Amino acid sequence: MGMLLKWLAIVLLLVVAAAGTAVAAARALLPATCEVAEERYNRLVMEMSYAKAKELLGCDGVLVAREAYGQIVIEYYAWRGAAWPYGRLRLQFINDTLQGTEKLWLNLSVGRTS
């Protein structure tokens, strides 16, 4: 029984370490921009310009992809979200107007309740 508990403890430690490493790696891949609060993200409005979205979010996004189809230009920008351990915003602009949003927010908090 004692050996089983030791193995379970080791497996649990390995799982926690792997999860921590995965979160750290994901955070390292986030764009190096300001951290955007969820309240700012919630004020975005479809069809606003990139300049207006940038002003609302508080900083430039990082251009992660650009596709051009003649006169149609699609650009994807990313921002770091103000969430711990992970927050990412990705906005799609077609001809400089906001047409799509993607928010990935993983927000953990540790506290004590009474």
C-alpha positions as CSV (number, residue, x, y, z in Angstrom):
1,M,0.0,0.0,0.0
2,G,2.8,2.4,0.9
3,M,4.5,1.8,-2.5
4,L,1.3,2.5,-4.3
5,L,0.9,5.8,-2.5
6,K,4.5,6.8,-3.5
7,W,3.8,6.0,-7.1
8,L,0.5,8.0,-7.1
9,A,2.3,10.9,-5.5
10,I,5.0,10.8,-8.2
11,V,2.5,10.6,-11.0
12,L,0.5,13.5,-9.5
13,L,3.7,15.6,-9.3
14,L,4.6,14.8,-12.9
15,V,1.1,15.8,-14.1
16,V,1.2,19.1,-12.2
17,A,4.7,19.8,-13.5
18,A,3.6,19.0,-17.1
19,A,0.6,21.3,-16.8
20,G,2.7,24.1,-15.4
21,T,5.2,23.7,-18.2
22,A,2.4,23.8,-20.8
23,V,0.9,27.0,-19.3
24,A,4.4,28.6,-19.2
25,A,5.0,27.7,-22.9
26,A,1.6,29.0,-23.9
27,R,2.3,32.3,-22.1
28,A,5.7,32.6,-23.8
29,L,3.9,32.5,-27.2
30,L,1.6,35.3,-26.3
31,P,2.2,38.6,-28.2
32,A,4.5,41.1,-26.3
33,T,1.9,43.8,-26.2
34,C,0.1,45.5,-23.3
35,E,-2.2,43.4,-21.3
36,V,-5.8,44.0,-22.3
37,A,-8.5,43.9,-19.6
38,E,-11.7,42.0,-20.4
39,E,-13.7,45.1,-19.9
40,R,-11.9,46.8,-22.8
41,Y,-12.4,43.8,-25.0
42,N,-16.1,43.8,-24.2
43,R,-16.4,47.4,-25.6
44,L,-15.3,46.3,-29.1
45,V,-17.9,46.9,-31.8
46,M,-18.0,45.0,-35.1
47,E,-17.0,47.1,-38.2
48,M,-14.8,49.5,-36.2
49,S,-11.5,50.3,-37.7
50,Y,-8.2,48.9,-36.5
51,A,-7.1,52.3,-35.3
52,K,-10.3,52.6,-33.2
53,A,-9.9,49.1,-31.8
54,K,-6.2,49.8,-31.0
55,E,-7.2,53.0,-29.2
56,L,-9.9,51.2,-27.2
57,L,-7.6,48.3,-26.2
58,G,-4.7,50.6,-25.3
59,C,-1.9,49.4,-27.6
60,D,-1.0,48.0,-31.0
61,G,-1.7,44.4,-31.6
62,V,0.8,42.0,-33.2
63,L,0.0,41.2,-36.8
64,V,0.0,37.4,-36.9
65,A,-1.3,36.8,-40.4
66,R,-2.2,38.7,-43.5
67,E,-4.0,37.4,-46.6
68,A,-4.6,39.4,-49.7
69,Y,-7.2,38.5,-52.4
70,G,-7.1,41.3,-54.9
71,Q,-8.8,44.3,-53.2
72,I,-9.8,42.2,-50.1
73,V,-7.2,42.2,-47.4
74,I,-7.7,40.1,-44.2
75,E,-5.5,40.8,-41.2
76,Y,-5.3,39.0,-37.9
77,Y,-4.0,40.8,-34.9
78,A,-3.3,39.4,-31.4
79,W,-3.1,40.9,-27.9
80,R,-2.2,39.6,-24.5
81,G,-5.1,39.3,-22.2
82,A,-5.0,40.4,-18.6
83,A,-5.8,37.0,-17.2
84,W,-3.7,34.6,-15.2
85,P,-2.3,32.2,-16.2
86,Y,-3.4,32.8,-19.8
87,G,-5.3,35.3,-21.8
88,R,-5.3,35.9,-25.6
89,L,-7.3,38.1,-27.9
90,R,-7.3,37.7,-31.7
91,L,-9.2,40.1,-33.9
92,Q,-9.9,39.7,-37.7
93,F,-10.0,42.8,-39.8
94,I,-11.2,42.7,-43.4
95,N,-10.2,45.9,-45.3
96,D,-9.5,47.6,-41.9
97,T,-12.9,46.8,-40.4
98,L,-13.4,44.5,-37.4
99,Q,-15.2,41.4,-38.6
100,G,-14.3,38.7,-36.1
101,T,-13.1,38.2,-32.5
102,E,-11.7,35.3,-30.6
103,K,-11.0,35.5,-26.9
104,L,-9.3,32.7,-24.9
105,W,-9.4,33.5,-21.2
106,L,-8.1,31.1,-18.5
107,N,-8.3,32.9,-15.2
108,L,-7.5,31.1,-12.0
109,S,-7.5,32.6,-8.6
110,V,-6.5,31.1,-5.3
111,G,-8.2,32.3,-2.2
112,R,-9.7,31.2,1.0
113,T,-13.4,31.4,1.9
114,S,-14.7,31.8,5.4
